[in-house]
Amino acid sequence: MKKRIMPYLIGVFAGAALMLILTAFLMPKIMILEDVSPLGYDEALKVIKDKTAELKWKIPVVHELHKSMEKEGYTVEKAAVVEICKADYAAEILQTDNARNVTSLMPCRIALYRTSDGKTIISRMNTGLMSKLFGGKVTEVMAKATFDSEQIISALLKP
């Protein structure tokens, strides 16, 4: 009996270890999406603002991280986090008690940064994938928000 169980246990532990290793290496690539924009940093930031307004979203704030770092005595490449919000979507989440657990993910964010070799990178959380983890109203609303935010991103990928 012991001899038959041992290979099974070794297989279970080896499988679990493999899953942990794969998760540790793949999760960052899966959860954070990045694209290189042909636009310069300043032009890309303007496109984000214009496309966001066109889609009837609001920008509550733009965190220009390089300026914050400069105030603290650091010099870094340009980087910004643009918070975007659509009140209709936010209300759907905030009006539903069992959906409010994702409030910490609000508002949606698009990060933009310039690399040391001059590339402009657009980065964001993979909300399409993440939304599937929650189900119900959260999945429904996050899917709509993802669709809209990806329209903003696509405008940054055109020369």
C-alpha positions as CSV (number, residue, x, y, z in Angstrom):
1,M,0.0,0.0,0.0
2,K,2.8,2.4,1.0
3,K,4.7,1.7,-2.2
4,R,1.6,2.7,-4.3
5,I,1.0,5.9,-2.5
6,M,4.6,7.2,-2.6
7,P,4.7,7.9,-6.4
8,Y,1.3,9.6,-6.1
9,L,2.5,11.9,-3.3
10,I,5.7,12.6,-5.1
11,G,3.7,13.6,-8.2
12,V,1.4,15.8,-6.2
13,F,4.2,17.6,-4.5
14,A,6.2,17.9,-7.8
15,G,3.1,19.3,-9.5
16,A,2.5,21.8,-6.7
17,A,6.1,22.9,-6.8
18,L,6.0,23.3,-10.6
19,M,2.8,25.4,-10.3
20,L,4.4,27.7,-7.7
21,I,7.5,28.2,-9.9
22,L,5.4,28.9,-13.0
23,T,3.1,31.3,-11.2
24,A,6.1,33.2,-9.8
25,F,7.6,33.7,-13.2
26,L,4.5,34.1,-15.4
27,M,2.2,36.1,-13.2
28,P,4.0,39.5,-13.6
29,K,3.8,39.0,-17.4
30,I,0.2,38.0,-17.3
31,M,-1.1,40.6,-14.8
32,I,0.7,43.7,-16.2
33,L,0.3,44.5,-19.9
34,E,2.8,46.7,-21.7
35,D,3.0,48.2,-25.1
36,V,5.6,50.4,-26.8
37,S,4.1,53.5,-28.3
38,P,5.6,55.1,-31.4
39,L,4.7,58.5,-29.9
40,G,6.9,60.5,-27.6
41,Y,6.0,60.7,-23.9
42,D,4.4,64.2,-24.0
43,E,2.4,63.4,-27.2
44,A,1.3,60.1,-25.7
45,L,0.1,61.9,-22.5
46,K,-1.9,64.3,-24.7
47,V,-3.5,61.4,-26.7
48,I,-4.5,59.7,-23.4
49,K,-6.2,62.9,-22.3
50,D,-7.9,63.5,-25.7
51,K,-9.1,59.9,-26.2
52,T,-10.3,59.7,-22.6
53,A,-12.5,62.8,-23.1
54,E,-13.7,61.5,-26.5
55,L,-15.0,58.3,-24.8
56,K,-16.7,60.5,-22.1
57,W,-14.4,59.3,-19.3
58,K,-12.9,61.7,-16.8
59,I,-9.3,62.1,-15.5
60,P,-9.5,62.9,-11.8
61,V,-5.7,63.3,-11.6
62,V,-2.4,62.7,-13.4
63,H,0.4,61.7,-11.1
64,E,3.6,62.9,-12.8
65,L,6.0,60.7,-10.8
66,H,9.1,62.2,-12.3
67,K,8.1,65.6,-10.9
68,S,7.4,64.1,-7.5
69,M,10.8,62.4,-7.5
70,E,12.5,65.7,-8.6
71,K,11.1,67.4,-5.5
72,E,12.8,64.7,-3.4
73,G,16.1,65.2,-5.1
74,Y,15.9,62.3,-7.5
75,T,16.3,62.4,-11.3
76,V,14.3,59.8,-13.2
77,E,12.9,59.4,-16.7
78,K,9.4,60.8,-17.3
79,A,6.7,58.7,-15.8
80,A,3.0,59.3,-15.1
81,V,0.0,57.4,-13.8
82,V,-3.2,58.7,-15.3
83,E,-6.3,57.9,-13.3
84,I,-9.4,57.5,-15.5
85,C,-13.0,57.2,-14.3
86,K,-16.4,56.7,-15.9
87,A,-19.0,57.6,-13.3
88,D,-21.6,55.2,-14.8
89,Y,-19.3,52.2,-14.3
90,A,-18.1,53.4,-10.8
91,A,-21.7,53.8,-9.7
92,E,-22.5,50.2,-10.7
93,I,-19.8,48.9,-8.5
94,L,-20.3,51.3,-5.6
95,Q,-24.1,50.7,-5.5
96,T,-23.7,47.0,-5.0
97,D,-22.5,45.9,-1.5
98,N,-21.0,42.6,-2.7
99,A,-19.1,44.4,-5.5
100,R,-17.5,47.1,-3.4
101,N,-14.5,44.8,-2.5
102,V,-12.9,46.0,-5.7
103,T,-13.0,49.7,-4.7
104,S,-9.3,49.6,-4.1
105,L,-8.9,49.0,-7.9
106,M,-10.7,52.3,-8.7
107,P,-10.3,54.4,-10.6
108,C,-8.7,52.6,-13.6
109,R,-5.1,53.6,-14.3
110,I,-2.9,53.9,-17.3
111,A,0.8,54.2,-16.7
112,L,3.1,55.9,-19.2
113,Y,6.8,56.1,-18.9
114,R,9.9,56.7,-20.9
115,T,12.8,54.3,-20.8
116,S,16.5,55.3,-20.7
117,D,16.8,54.5,-24.4
118,G,13.9,56.9,-25.2
119,K,11.0,54.4,-25.8
120,T,7.5,55.4,-24.6
121,I,5.9,52.5,-22.7
122,I,2.2,52.2,-21.9
123,S,1.5,49.9,-18.9
124,R,-1.7,48.8,-17.3
125,M,-3.2,46.0,-15.2
126,N,-4.7,43.2,-17.1
127,T,-8.2,44.0,-15.9
128,G,-9.8,41.7,-18.5
129,L,-8.2,38.7,-16.9
130,M,-8.6,40.0,-13.4
131,S,-12.3,40.6,-13.9
132,K,-12.9,37.0,-14.5
133,L,-11.7,36.2,-11.0
134,F,-14.6,38.0,-9.4
135,G,-17.7,37.1,-11.3
136,G,-21.1,38.7,-11.3
137,K,-21.4,42.5,-11.4
138,V,-17.7,43.0,-11.1
139,T,-16.9,40.9,-14.1
140,E,-19.6,42.7,-16.1
141,V,-18.4,46.2,-15.2
142,M,-14.7,45.5,-15.4
143,A,-15.3,44.0,-18.9
144,K,-16.9,47.3,-20.1
145,A,-14.1,49.4,-18.5
146,T,-11.4,47.2,-20.0
147,F,-13.0,47.5,-23.5
148,D,-13.0,51.3,-23.2
149,S,-9.5,51.6,-21.7
150,E,-8.1,49.4,-24.4
151,Q,-9.6,51.9,-27.0
152,I,-7.5,54.6,-25.3
153,I,-4.4,52.3,-25.4
154,S,-5.0,51.6,-29.1
155,A,-4.9,55.3,-29.9
156,L,-1.4,55.3,-28.4
157,L,-0.2,52.6,-30.7
158,K,-0.8,54.5,-33.9
159,P,1.9,56.7,-35.3
